């Protein structure tokens, strides 16, 4: 049986992709990296922007920049994952 990703996993994936691209990424990069449809990606990115994890920048092209809050989420999420895995709990 295929395990589905939680919303937290998806948000983590989006933020991780942006972080790995020098803290900024275009929509297409995130779309392919997070393996999401465009409509689902828009929902999640809008959530991340509204809650201060990402910023949308429009210059020659539109791209997304990770904020300090987004970086903090990545670090804390990794800690929670390691902790849960240490006790054999899948989150």
PDB file of N, CA, C and O in Angstrom:
ATOM      1  N   UNK A   1       0.839  -1.172   0.000  1.00  0.00           N
ATOM      2  CA  UNK A   1       0.000   0.000   0.000  1.00  0.00           C
ATOM      3  C   UNK A   1       0.894   1.250   0.000  1.00  0.00           C
ATOM      4  O   UNK A   1       1.883   1.322   0.730  1.00  0.00           O
ATOM      5  N   UNK A   2       0.535   2.201  -0.811  1.00  0.00           N
ATOM      6  CA  UNK A   2       1.302   3.434  -0.929  1.00  0.00           C
ATOM      7  C   UNK A   2       0.894   4.395   0.177  1.00  0.00           C
ATOM      8  O   UNK A   2      -0.289   4.667   0.381  1.00  0.00           O
ATOM      9  N   UNK A   3       1.903   4.905   0.893  1.00  0.00           N
ATOM     10  CA  UNK A   3       1.614   5.880   1.945  1.00  0.00           C
ATOM     11  C   UNK A   3       1.452   7.247   1.321  1.00  0.00           C
ATOM     12  O   UNK A   3       2.235   7.641   0.457  1.00  0.00           O
ATOM     13  N   UNK A   4       0.445   7.965   1.752  1.00  0.00           N
ATOM     14  CA  UNK A   4       0.216   9.313   1.266  1.00  0.00           C
ATOM     15  C   UNK A   4       1.011  10.287   2.130  1.00  0.00           C
ATOM     16  O   UNK A   4       1.223  10.059   3.321  1.00  0.00           O
ATOM     17  N   UNK A   5       1.437  11.355   1.513  1.00  0.00           N
ATOM     18  CA  UNK A   5       2.140  12.392   2.261  1.00  0.00           C
ATOM     19  C   UNK A   5       1.135  13.228   3.047  1.00  0.00           C
ATOM     20  O   UNK A   5       0.029  13.504   2.582  1.00  0.00           O
ATOM     21  N   UNK A   6       1.539  13.613   4.222  1.00  0.00           N
ATOM     22  CA  UNK A   6       0.701  14.503   5.014  1.00  0.00           C
ATOM     23  C   UNK A   6       0.871  15.920   4.480  1.00  0.00           C
ATOM     24  O   UNK A   6       1.776  16.192   3.690  1.00  0.00           O
ATOM     25  N   UNK A   7      -0.006  16.818   4.917  1.00  0.00           N
ATOM     26  CA  UNK A   7       0.122  18.220   4.521  1.00  0.00           C
ATOM     27  C   UNK A   7       1.463  18.771   4.991  1.00  0.00           C
ATOM     28  O   UNK A   7       2.112  19.528   4.268  1.00  0.00           O
ATOM     29  N   UNK A   8       1.875  18.400   6.183  1.00  0.00           N
ATOM     30  CA  UNK A   8       3.165  18.855   6.713  1.00  0.00           C
ATOM     31  C   UNK A   8       4.317  18.376   5.836  1.00  0.00           C
ATOM     32  O   UNK A   8       5.269  19.120   5.600  1.00  0.00           O
ATOM     33  N   UNK A   9       4.237  17.134   5.350  1.00  0.00           N
ATOM     34  CA  UNK A   9       5.273  16.603   4.462  1.00  0.00           C
ATOM     35  C   UNK A   9       5.347  17.402   3.165  1.00  0.00           C
ATOM     36  O   UNK A   9       6.434  17.705   2.673  1.00  0.00           O
ATOM     37  N   UNK A  10       4.189  17.736   2.620  1.00  0.00           N
ATOM     38  CA  UNK A  10       4.137  18.498   1.373  1.00  0.00           C
ATOM     39  C   UNK A  10       4.706  19.902   1.586  1.00  0.00           C
ATOM     40  O   UNK A  10       5.490  20.384   0.769  1.00  0.00           O
ATOM     41  N   UNK A  11       4.317  20.549   2.667  1.00  0.00           N
ATOM     42  CA  UNK A  11       4.833  21.886   2.969  1.00  0.00           C
ATOM     43  C   UNK A  11       6.346  21.833   3.162  1.00  0.00           C
ATOM     44  O   UNK A  11       7.071  22.708   2.688  1.00  0.00           O
ATOM     45  N   UNK A  12       6.814  20.801   3.860  1.00  0.00           N
ATOM     46  CA  UNK A  12       8.251  20.612   4.060  1.00  0.00           C
ATOM     47  C   UNK A  12       8.962  20.458   2.719  1.00  0.00           C
ATOM     48  O   UNK A  12      10.004  21.074   2.491  1.00  0.00           O
ATOM     49  N   UNK A  13       8.396  19.632   1.829  1.00  0.00           N
ATOM     50  CA  UNK A  13       9.003  19.418   0.511  1.00  0.00           C
ATOM     51  C   UNK A  13       9.115  20.726  -0.269  1.00  0.00           C
ATOM     52  O   UNK A  13      10.151  21.005  -0.872  1.00  0.00           O
ATOM     53  N   UNK A  14       8.058  21.521  -0.256  1.00  0.00           N
ATOM     54  CA  UNK A  14       8.076  22.796  -0.977  1.00  0.00           C
ATOM     55  C   UNK A  14       9.164  23.710  -0.408  1.00  0.00           C
ATOM     56  O   UNK A  14       9.959  24.274  -1.159  1.00  0.00           O
ATOM     57  N   UNK A  15       9.196  23.853   0.899  1.00  0.00           N
ATOM     58  CA  UNK A  15      10.192  24.717   1.532  1.00  0.00           C
ATOM     59  C   UNK A  15      11.610  24.204   1.314  1.00  0.00           C
ATOM     60  O   UNK A  15      12.532  24.990   1.093  1.00  0.00           O
ATOM     61  N   UNK A  16      11.781  22.902   1.375  1.00  0.00           N
ATOM     62  CA  UNK A  16      13.106  22.293   1.171  1.00  0.00           C
ATOM     63  C   UNK A  16      13.616  22.568  -0.248  1.00  0.00           C
ATOM     64  O   UNK A  16      14.794  22.868  -0.444  1.00  0.00           O
ATOM     65  N   UNK A  17      12.732  22.465  -1.219  1.00  0.00           N
ATOM     66  CA  UNK A  17      13.117  22.717  -2.610  1.00  0.00           C
ATOM     67  C   UNK A  17      13.557  24.168  -2.779  1.00  0.00           C
ATOM     68  O   UNK A  17      14.565  24.440  -3.432  1.00  0.00           O
ATOM     69  N   UNK A  18      12.814  25.088  -2.200  1.00  0.00           N
ATOM     70  CA  UNK A  18      13.185  26.502  -2.284  1.00  0.00           C
ATOM     71  C   UNK A  18      14.527  26.725  -1.592  1.00  0.00           C
ATOM     72  O   UNK A  18      15.392  27.418  -2.126  1.00  0.00           O
ATOM     73  N   UNK A  19      14.701  26.151  -0.425  1.00  0.00           N
ATOM     74  CA  UNK A  19      15.951  26.310   0.319  1.00  0.00           C
ATOM     75  C   UNK A  19      17.137  25.777  -0.485  1.00  0.00           C
ATOM     76  O   UNK A  19      18.192  26.410  -0.524  1.00  0.00           O
ATOM     77  N   UNK A  20      16.973  24.633  -1.117  1.00  0.00           N
ATOM     78  CA  UNK A  20      18.067  24.005  -1.857  1.00  0.00           C
ATOM     79  C   UNK A  20      18.448  24.766  -3.116  1.00  0.00           C
ATOM     80  O   UNK A  20      19.492  24.496  -3.709  1.00  0.00           O
ATOM     81  N   UNK A  21      17.622  25.704  -3.527  1.00  0.00           N
ATOM     82  CA  UNK A  21      17.905  26.516  -4.706  1.00  0.00           C
ATOM     83  C   UNK A  21      18.312  27.934  -4.290  1.00  0.00           C
ATOM     84  O   UNK A  21      17.815  28.925  -4.824  1.00  0.00           O
ATOM     85  N   UNK A  22      19.211  27.998  -3.341  1.00  0.00           N
ATOM     86  CA  UNK A  22      19.733  29.276  -2.827  1.00  0.00           C
ATOM     87  C   UNK A  22      18.647  30.159  -2.235  1.00  0.00           C
ATOM     88  O   UNK A  22      18.736  31.386  -2.289  1.00  0.00           O
ATOM     89  N   UNK A  23      17.622  29.532  -1.671  1.00  0.00           N
ATOM     90  CA  UNK A  23      16.579  30.271  -0.979  1.00  0.00           C
ATOM     91  C   UNK A  23      15.523  30.884  -1.866  1.00  0.00           C
ATOM     92  O   UNK A  23      14.656  31.610  -1.379  1.00  0.00           O
ATOM     93  N   UNK A  24      15.575  30.604  -3.184  1.00  0.00           N
ATOM     94  CA  UNK A  24      14.533  31.106  -4.078  1.00  0.00           C
ATOM     95  C   UNK A  24      14.323  30.112  -5.213  1.00  0.00           C
ATOM     96  O   UNK A  24      15.263  29.456  -5.662  1.00  0.00           O
ATOM     97  N   UNK A  25      13.072  30.007  -5.674  1.00  0.00           N
ATOM     98  CA  UNK A  25      12.767  29.060  -6.749  1.00  0.00           C
ATOM     99  C   UNK A  25      11.531  29.519  -7.501  1.00  0.00           C
ATOM    100  O   UNK A  25      10.633  30.150  -6.944  1.00  0.00           O
ATOM    101  N   UNK A  26      11.512  29.182  -8.779  1.00  0.00           N
ATOM    102  CA  UNK A  26      10.352  29.472  -9.615  1.00  0.00           C
ATOM    103  C   UNK A  26       9.321  28.365  -9.455  1.00  0.00           C
ATOM    104  O   UNK A  26       9.617  27.285  -8.945  1.00  0.00           O
ATOM    105  N   UNK A  27       8.128  28.651  -9.892  1.00  0.00           N
ATOM    106  CA  UNK A  27       7.006  27.720  -9.755  1.00  0.00           C
ATOM    107  C   UNK A  27       7.308  26.354 -10.355  1.00  0.00           C
ATOM    108  O   UNK A  27       7.042  25.330  -9.727  1.00  0.00           O
ATOM    109  N   UNK A  28       7.859  26.330 -11.562  1.00  0.00           N
ATOM    110  CA  UNK A  28       8.110  25.054 -12.244  1.00  0.00           C
ATOM    111  C   UNK A  28       9.069  24.170 -11.454  1.00  0.00           C
ATOM    112  O   UNK A  28       8.862  22.961 -11.350  1.00  0.00           O
ATOM    113  N   UNK A  29      10.101  24.765 -10.906  1.00  0.00           N
ATOM    114  CA  UNK A  29      11.086  24.012 -10.109  1.00  0.00           C
ATOM    115  C   UNK A  29      10.397  23.354  -8.908  1.00  0.00           C
ATOM    116  O   UNK A  29      10.633  22.186  -8.600  1.00  0.00           O
ATOM    117  N   UNK A  30       9.548  24.131  -8.244  1.00  0.00           N
ATOM    118  CA  UNK A  30       8.834  23.604  -7.073  1.00  0.00           C
ATOM    119  C   UNK A  30       7.827  22.543  -7.502  1.00  0.00           C
ATOM    120  O   UNK A  30       7.688  21.510  -6.849  1.00  0.00           O
ATOM    121  N   UNK A  31       7.131  22.802  -8.597  1.00  0.00           N
ATOM    122  CA  UNK A  31       6.110  21.892  -9.113  1.00  0.00           C
ATOM    123  C   UNK A  31       6.676  20.492  -9.352  1.00  0.00           C
ATOM    124  O   UNK A  31       6.114  19.497  -8.896  1.00  0.00           O
ATOM    125  N   UNK A  32       7.792  20.431 -10.070  1.00  0.00           N
ATOM    126  CA  UNK A  32       8.396  19.136 -10.364  1.00  0.00           C
ATOM    127  C   UNK A  32       9.052  18.519  -9.133  1.00  0.00           C
ATOM    128  O   UNK A  32       8.950  17.313  -8.910  1.00  0.00           O
ATOM    129  N   UNK A  33       9.721  19.342  -8.339  1.00  0.00           N
ATOM    130  CA  UNK A  33      10.417  18.832  -7.160  1.00  0.00           C
ATOM    131  C   UNK A  33       9.488  18.262  -6.105  1.00  0.00           C
ATOM    132  O   UNK A  33       9.811  17.270  -5.452  1.00  0.00           O
ATOM    133  N   UNK A  34       8.332  18.894  -5.941  1.00  0.00           N
ATOM    134  CA  UNK A  34       7.381  18.443  -4.917  1.00  0.00           C
ATOM    135  C   UNK A  34       6.384  17.437  -5.474  1.00  0.00           C
ATOM    136  O   UNK A  34       5.586  16.876  -4.722  1.00  0.00           O
ATOM    137  N   UNK A  35       6.421  17.200  -6.788  1.00  0.00           N
ATOM    138  CA  UNK A  35       5.543  16.229  -7.438  1.00  0.00           C
ATOM    139  C   UNK A  35       4.059  16.518  -7.140  1.00  0.00           C
ATOM    140  O   UNK A  35       3.325  15.665  -6.642  1.00  0.00           O
ATOM    141  N   UNK A  36       3.654  17.747  -7.461  1.00  0.00           N
ATOM    142  CA  UNK A  36       2.280  18.179  -7.230  1.00  0.00           C
ATOM    143  C   UNK A  36       1.658  18.682  -8.524  1.00  0.00           C
ATOM    144  O   UNK A  36       2.359  19.082  -9.453  1.00  0.00           O
ATOM    145  N   UNK A  37       0.343  18.656  -8.570  1.00  0.00           N
ATOM    146  CA  UNK A  37      -0.347  19.300  -9.684  1.00  0.00           C
ATOM    147  C   UNK A  37      -0.269  20.809  -9.466  1.00  0.00           C
ATOM    148  O   UNK A  37      -0.004  21.276  -8.358  1.00  0.00           O
ATOM    149  N   UNK A  38      -0.503  21.561 -10.538  1.00  0.00           N
ATOM    150  CA  UNK A  38      -0.412  23.011 -10.427  1.00  0.00           C
ATOM    151  C   UNK A  38      -1.439  23.565  -9.439  1.00  0.00           C
ATOM    152  O   UNK A  38      -1.121  24.455  -8.650  1.00  0.00           O
ATOM    153  N   UNK A  39      -2.658  23.048  -9.477  1.00  0.00           N
ATOM    154  CA  UNK A  39      -3.696  23.566  -8.579  1.00  0.00           C
ATOM    155  C   UNK A  39      -3.365  23.269  -7.116  1.00  0.00           C
ATOM    156  O   UNK A  39      -3.572  24.122  -6.253  1.00  0.00           O
ATOM    157  N   UNK A  40      -2.858  22.080  -6.829  1.00  0.00           N
ATOM    158  CA  UNK A  40      -2.469  21.745  -5.447  1.00  0.00           C
ATOM    159  C   UNK A  40      -1.275  22.586  -4.999  1.00  0.00           C
ATOM    160  O   UNK A  40      -1.210  23.033  -3.854  1.00  0.00           O
ATOM    161  N   UNK A  41      -0.330  22.796  -5.920  1.00  0.00           N
ATOM    162  CA  UNK A  41       0.825  23.621  -5.594  1.00  0.00           C
ATOM    163  C   UNK A  41       0.387  25.036  -5.241  1.00  0.00           C
ATOM    164  O   UNK A  41       0.868  25.606  -4.261  1.00  0.00           O
ATOM    165  N   UNK A  42      -0.516  25.607  -6.024  1.00  0.00           N
ATOM    166  CA  UNK A  42      -1.004  26.961  -5.749  1.00  0.00           C
ATOM    167  C   UNK A  42      -1.617  27.057  -4.360  1.00  0.00           C
ATOM    168  O   UNK A  42      -1.375  28.025  -3.638  1.00  0.00           O
ATOM    169  N   UNK A  43      -2.410  26.057  -3.982  1.00  0.00           N
ATOM    170  CA  UNK A  43      -3.037  26.054  -2.654  1.00  0.00           C
ATOM    171  C   UNK A  43      -1.982  26.080  -1.551  1.00  0.00           C
ATOM    172  O   UNK A  43      -2.062  26.875  -0.614  1.00  0.00           O
ATOM    173  N   UNK A  44      -1.003  25.205  -1.677  1.00  0.00           N
ATOM    174  CA  UNK A  44       0.021  25.093  -0.641  1.00  0.00           C
ATOM    175  C   UNK A  44       0.937  26.316  -0.602  1.00  0.00           C
ATOM    176  O   UNK A  44       1.297  26.787   0.477  1.00  0.00           O
ATOM    177  N   UNK A  45       1.310  26.826  -1.762  1.00  0.00           N
ATOM    178  CA  UNK A  45       2.170  28.013  -1.805  1.00  0.00           C
ATOM    179  C   UNK A  45       1.429  29.217  -1.227  1.00  0.00           C
ATOM    180  O   UNK A  45       2.013  30.006  -0.484  1.00  0.00           O
ATOM    181  N   UNK A  46       0.152  29.360  -1.562  1.00  0.00           N
ATOM    182  CA  UNK A  46      -0.634  30.461  -0.997  1.00  0.00           C
ATOM    183  C   UNK A  46      -0.695  30.359   0.525  1.00  0.00           C
ATOM    184  O   UNK A  46      -0.585  31.367   1.222  1.00  0.00           O
ATOM    185  N   UNK A  47      -0.868  29.150   1.037  1.00  0.00           N
ATOM    186  CA  UNK A  47      -0.873  28.932   2.487  1.00  0.00           C
ATOM    187  C   UNK A  47       0.468  29.365   3.094  1.00  0.00           C
ATOM    188  O   UNK A  47       0.503  30.045   4.119  1.00  0.00           O
ATOM    189  N   UNK A  48       1.558  28.967   2.457  1.00  0.00           N
ATOM    190  CA  UNK A  48       2.888  29.296   2.966  1.00  0.00           C
ATOM    191  C   UNK A  48       3.148  30.802   2.931  1.00  0.00           C
ATOM    192  O   UNK A  48       3.793  31.343   3.829  1.00  0.00           O
ATOM    193  N   UNK A  49       2.653  31.473   1.905  1.00  0.00           N
ATOM    194  CA  UNK A  49       2.807  32.925   1.809  1.00  0.00           C
ATOM    195  C   UNK A  49       1.974  33.622   2.885  1.00  0.00           C
ATOM    196  O   UNK A  49       2.463  34.508   3.585  1.00  0.00           O
ATOM    197  N   UNK A  50       0.716  33.213   3.006  1.00  0.00           N
ATOM    198  CA  UNK A  50      -0.193  33.824   3.983  1.00  0.00           C
ATOM    199  C   UNK A  50       0.310  33.683   5.416  1.00  0.00           C
ATOM    200  O   UNK A  50       0.035  34.531   6.265  1.00  0.00           O
ATOM    201  N   UNK A  51       1.043  32.614   5.677  1.00  0.00           N
ATOM    202  CA  UNK A  51       1.525  32.356   7.035  1.00  0.00           C
ATOM    203  C   UNK A  51       2.993  32.715   7.238  1.00  0.00           C
ATOM    204  O   UNK A  51       3.580  32.372   8.264  1.00  0.00           O
ATOM    205  N   UNK A  52       3.581  33.396   6.275  1.00  0.00           N
ATOM    206  CA  UNK A  52       4.915  33.948   6.445  1.00  0.00           C
ATOM    207  C   UNK A  52       6.086  33.004   6.244  1.00  0.00           C
ATOM    208  O   UNK A  52       7.199  33.308   6.673  1.00  0.00           O
ATOM    209  N   UNK A  53       5.861  31.867   5.601  1.00  0.00           N
ATOM    210  CA  UNK A  53       6.954  30.915   5.356  1.00  0.00           C
ATOM    211  C   UNK A  53       7.680  31.207   4.037  1.00  0.00           C
ATOM    212  O   UNK A  53       8.869  30.919   3.892  1.00  0.00           O
ATOM    213  N   UNK A  54       6.950  31.777   3.091  1.00  0.00           N
ATOM    214  CA  UNK A  54       7.497  32.154   1.786  1.00  0.00           C
ATOM    215  C   UNK A  54       7.095  33.577   1.459  1.00  0.00           C
ATOM    216  O   UNK A  54       6.120  34.106   1.993  1.00  0.00           O
ATOM    217  N   UNK A  55       7.865  34.188   0.569  1.00  0.00           N
ATOM    218  CA  UNK A  55       7.506  35.481   0.001  1.00  0.00           C
ATOM    219  C   UNK A  55       7.485  35.342  -1.512  1.00  0.00           C
ATOM    220  O   UNK A  55       8.326  34.652  -2.090  1.00  0.00           O
ATOM    221  N   UNK A  56       6.531  35.992  -2.150  1.00  0.00           N
ATOM    222  CA  UNK A  56       6.439  35.990  -3.601  1.00  0.00           C
ATOM    223  C   UNK A  56       7.134  37.248  -4.120  1.00  0.00           C
ATOM    224  O   UNK A  56       6.830  38.356  -3.680  1.00  0.00           O
ATOM    225  N   UNK A  57       8.063  37.074  -5.054  1.00  0.00           N
ATOM    226  CA  UNK A  57       8.809  38.186  -5.629  1.00  0.00           C
ATOM    227  C   UNK A  57       8.545  38.204  -7.121  1.00  0.00           C
ATOM    228  O   UNK A  57       8.678  37.187  -7.802  1.00  0.00           O
ATOM    229  N   UNK A  58       8.167  39.377  -7.623  1.00  0.00           N
ATOM    230  CA  UNK A  58       7.907  39.514  -9.051  1.00  0.00           C
ATOM    231  C   UNK A  58       8.849  40.553  -9.628  1.00  0.00           C
ATOM    232  O   UNK A  58       8.730  41.746  -9.348  1.00  0.00           O
ATOM    233  N   UNK A  59       9.774  40.091 -10.427  1.00  0.00           N
ATOM    234  CA  UNK A  59      10.698  40.979 -11.153  1.00  0.00           C
ATOM    235  C   UNK A  59      10.539  40.626 -12.620  1.00  0.00           C
ATOM    236  O   UNK A  59       9.442  40.752 -13.164  1.00  0.00           O
ATOM    237  N   UNK A  60      11.605  40.189 -13.272  1.00  0.00           N
ATOM    238  CA  UNK A  60      11.471  39.724 -14.655  1.00  0.00           C
ATOM    239  C   UNK A  60      10.600  38.465 -14.691  1.00  0.00           C
ATOM    240  O   UNK A  60       9.820  38.247 -15.618  1.00  0.00           O
ATOM    241  N   UNK A  61      10.759  37.667 -13.670  1.00  0.00           N
ATOM    242  CA  UNK A  61       9.969  36.437 -13.522  1.00  0.00           C
ATOM    243  C   UNK A  61       9.464  36.374 -12.084  1.00  0.00           C
ATOM    244  O   UNK A  61       9.964  37.074 -11.204  1.00  0.00           O
ATOM    245  N   UNK A  62       8.477  35.535 -11.867  1.00  0.00           N
ATOM    246  CA  UNK A  62       7.947  35.350 -10.516  1.00  0.00           C
ATOM    247  C   UNK A  62       8.691  34.187  -9.860  1.00  0.00           C
ATOM    248  O   UNK A  62       8.850  33.120 -10.454  1.00  0.00           O
ATOM    249  N   UNK A  63       9.134  34.410  -8.649  1.00  0.00           N
ATOM    250  CA  UNK A  63       9.761  33.329  -7.892  1.00  0.00           C
ATOM    251  C   UNK A  63       9.421  33.497  -6.421  1.00  0.00           C
ATOM    252  O   UNK A  63       8.890  34.523  -5.998  1.00  0.00           O
ATOM    253  N   UNK A  64       9.738  32.472  -5.661  1.00  0.00           N
ATOM    254  CA  UNK A  64       9.403  32.436  -4.244  1.00  0.00           C
ATOM    255  C   UNK A  64      10.683  32.377  -3.426  1.00  0.00           C
ATOM    256  O   UNK A  64      11.634  31.677  -3.776  1.00  0.00           O
ATOM    257  N   UNK A  65      10.689  33.126  -2.330  1.00  0.00           N
ATOM    258  CA  UNK A  65      11.854  33.215  -1.448  1.00  0.00           C
ATOM    259  C   UNK A  65      11.450  32.691  -0.076  1.00  0.00           C
ATOM    260  O   UNK A  65      10.386  33.024   0.445  1.00  0.00           O
ATOM    261  N   UNK A  66      12.313  31.871   0.492  1.00  0.00           N
ATOM    262  CA  UNK A  66      12.027  31.326   1.819  1.00  0.00           C
ATOM    263  C   UNK A  66      12.359  32.378   2.882  1.00  0.00           C
ATOM    264  O   UNK A  66      13.348  33.101   2.762  1.00  0.00           O
ATOM    265  N   UNK A  67      11.537  32.453   3.903  1.00  0.00           N
ATOM    266  CA  UNK A  67      11.739  33.405   4.998  1.00  0.00           C
ATOM    267  C   UNK A  67      12.448  32.701   6.164  1.00  0.00           C
ATOM    268  O   UNK A  67      12.662  31.489   6.136  1.00  0.00           O
ATOM    269  N   UNK A  68      12.797  33.470   7.166  1.00  0.00           N
ATOM    270  CA  UNK A  68      13.402  32.885   8.379  1.00  0.00           C
ATOM    271  C   UNK A  68      12.438  31.904   9.037  1.00  0.00           C
ATOM    272  O   UNK A  68      12.854  30.870   9.559  1.00  0.00           O
ATOM    273  N   UNK A  69      11.154  32.231   9.008  1.00  0.00           N
ATOM    274  CA  UNK A  69      10.141  31.335   9.582  1.00  0.00           C
ATOM    275  C   UNK A  69      10.105  30.015   8.808  1.00  0.00           C
ATOM    276  O   UNK A  69       9.942  28.951   9.404  1.00  0.00           O
ATOM    277  N   UNK A  70      10.257  30.083   7.480  1.00  0.00           N
ATOM    278  CA  UNK A  70      10.301  28.874   6.661  1.00  0.00           C
ATOM    279  C   UNK A  70      11.509  28.016   6.980  1.00  0.00           C
ATOM    280  O   UNK A  70      11.410  26.791   7.057  1.00  0.00           O
ATOM    281  N   UNK A  71      12.649  28.661   7.165  1.00  0.00           N
ATOM    282  CA  UNK A  71      13.874  27.929   7.527  1.00  0.00           C
ATOM    283  C   UNK A  71      13.728  27.270   8.892  1.00  0.00           C
ATOM    284  O   UNK A  71      14.169  26.139   9.095  1.00  0.00           O
ATOM    285  N   UNK A  72      13.113  27.980   9.821  1.00  0.00           N
ATOM    286  CA  UNK A  72      12.873  27.423  11.154  1.00  0.00           C
ATOM    287  C   UNK A  72      11.959  26.197  11.069  1.00  0.00           C
ATOM    288  O   UNK A  72      12.196  25.194  11.743  1.00  0.00           O
ATOM    289  N   UNK A  73      10.924  26.280  10.244  1.00  0.00           N
ATOM    290  CA  UNK A  73      10.016  25.143  10.062  1.00  0.00           C
ATOM    291  C   UNK A  73      10.779  23.922   9.561  1.00  0.00           C
ATOM    292  O   UNK A  73      10.590  22.818  10.071  1.00  0.00           O
ATOM    293  N   UNK A  74      11.639  24.116   8.565  1.00  0.00           N
ATOM    294  CA  UNK A  74      12.426  23.001   8.021  1.00  0.00           C
ATOM    295  C   UNK A  74      13.245  22.340   9.124  1.00  0.00           C
ATOM    296  O   UNK A  74      13.232  21.117   9.265  1.00  0.00           O
ATOM    297  N   UNK A  75      13.945  23.136   9.890  1.00  0.00           N
ATOM    298  CA  UNK A  75      14.798  22.585  10.958  1.00  0.00           C
ATOM    299  C   UNK A  75      13.982  21.845  12.010  1.00  0.00           C
ATOM    300  O   UNK A  75      14.341  20.739  12.413  1.00  0.00           O
ATOM    301  N   UNK A  76      12.898  22.446  12.451  1.00  0.00           N
ATOM    302  CA  UNK A  76      12.077  21.820  13.492  1.00  0.00           C
ATOM    303  C   UNK A  76      11.372  20.575  12.974  1.00  0.00           C
ATOM    304  O   UNK A  76      11.235  19.596  13.707  1.00  0.00           O
ATOM    305  N   UNK A  77      10.926  20.598  11.732  1.00  0.00           N
ATOM    306  CA  UNK A  77      10.256  19.433  11.152  1.00  0.00           C
ATOM    307  C   UNK A  77      11.216  18.251  11.074  1.00  0.00           C
ATOM    308  O   UNK A  77      10.836  17.114  11.351  1.00  0.00           O
ATOM    309  N   UNK A  78      12.446  18.525  10.698  1.00  0.00           N
ATOM    310  CA  UNK A  78      13.457  17.451  10.652  1.00  0.00           C
ATOM    311  C   UNK A  78      13.676  16.843  12.033  1.00  0.00           C
ATOM    312  O   UNK A  78      13.823  15.627  12.158  1.00  0.00           O
ATOM    313  N   UNK A  79      13.698  17.677  13.066  1.00  0.00           N
ATOM    314  CA  UNK A  79      13.863  17.184  14.433  1.00  0.00           C
ATOM    315  C   UNK A  79      12.701  16.281  14.829  1.00  0.00           C
ATOM    316  O   UNK A  79      12.907  15.214  15.407  1.00  0.00           O
ATOM    317  N   UNK A  80      11.489  16.706  14.520  1.00  0.00           N
ATOM    318  CA  UNK A  80      10.298  15.917  14.857  1.00  0.00           C
ATOM    319  C   UNK A  80      10.329  14.582  14.123  1.00  0.00           C
ATOM    320  O   UNK A  80      10.008  13.547  14.708  1.00  0.00           O
ATOM    321  N   UNK A  81      10.714  14.593  12.838  1.00  0.00           N
ATOM    322  CA  UNK A  81      10.798  13.352  12.061  1.00  0.00           C
ATOM    323  C   UNK A  81      11.807  12.387  12.681  1.00  0.00           C
ATOM    324  O   UNK A  81      11.520  11.202  12.850  1.00  0.00           O
ATOM    325  N   UNK A  82      12.997  12.905  13.019  1.00  0.00           N
ATOM    326  CA  UNK A  82      14.034  12.054  13.625  1.00  0.00           C
ATOM    327  C   UNK A  82      13.561  11.491  14.954  1.00  0.00           C
ATOM    328  O   UNK A  82      13.777  10.313  15.239  1.00  0.00           O
ATOM    329  N   UNK A  83      12.923  12.311  15.764  1.00  0.00           N
ATOM    330  CA  UNK A  83      12.426  11.889  17.066  1.00  0.00           C
ATOM    331  C   UNK A  83      11.385  10.779  16.906  1.00  0.00           C
ATOM    332  O   UNK A  83      11.447   9.757  17.589  1.00  0.00           O
ATOM    333  N   UNK A  84      10.435  10.990  16.002  1.00  0.00           N
ATOM    334  CA  UNK A  84       9.379   9.995  15.825  1.00  0.00           C
ATOM    335  C   UNK A  84       9.942   8.688  15.262  1.00  0.00           C
ATOM    336  O   UNK A  84       9.517   7.603  15.660  1.00  0.00           O
ATOM    337  N   UNK A  85      10.888   8.792  14.345  1.00  0.00           N
ATOM    338  CA  UNK A  85      11.495   7.586  13.770  1.00  0.00           C
ATOM    339  C   UNK A  85      12.295   6.812  14.813  1.00  0.00           C
ATOM    340  O   UNK A  85      12.356   5.584  14.757  1.00  0.00           O
ATOM    341  N   UNK A  86      12.898   7.506  15.749  1.00  0.00           N
ATOM    342  CA  UNK A  86      13.657   6.861  16.820  1.00  0.00           C
ATOM    343  C   UNK A  86      12.777   5.965  17.673  1.00  0.00           C
ATOM    344  O   UNK A  86      13.253   5.000  18.273  1.00  0.00           O
ATOM    345  N   UNK A  87      11.475   6.292  17.726  1.00  0.00           N
ATOM    346  CA  UNK A  87      10.532   5.494  18.502  1.00  0.00           C
ATOM    347  C   UNK A  87       9.640   4.638  17.609  1.00  0.00           C
ATOM    348  O   UNK A  87       8.662   4.056  18.079  1.00  0.00           O
ATOM    349  N   UNK A  88       9.971   4.562  16.345  1.00  0.00           N
ATOM    350  CA  UNK A  88       9.223   3.712  15.416  1.00  0.00           C
ATOM    351  C   UNK A  88       7.837   4.240  15.073  1.00  0.00           C
ATOM    352  O   UNK A  88       6.944   3.476  14.707  1.00  0.00           O
ATOM    353  N   UNK A  89       7.667   5.545  15.195  1.00  0.00           N
ATOM    354  CA  UNK A  89       6.382   6.160  14.898  1.00  0.00           C
ATOM    355  C   UNK A  89       6.482   6.865  13.554  1.00  0.00           C
ATOM    356  O   UNK A  89       7.409   7.641  13.318  1.00  0.00           O
ATOM    357  N   UNK A  90       5.540   6.597  12.690  1.00  0.00           N
ATOM    358  CA  UNK A  90       5.512   7.236  11.377  1.00  0.00           C
ATOM    359  C   UNK A  90       4.535   8.398  11.410  1.00  0.00           C
ATOM    360  O   UNK A  90       3.351   8.234  11.706  1.00  0.00           O
ATOM    361  N   UNK A  91       5.065   9.586  11.095  1.00  0.00           N
ATOM    362  CA  UNK A  91       4.177  10.753  11.058  1.00  0.00           C
ATOM    363  C   UNK A  91       4.074  11.308   9.662  1.00  0.00           C
ATOM    364  O   UNK A  91       3.370  12.292   9.439  1.00  0.00           O
TER     365      UNK A  91
END
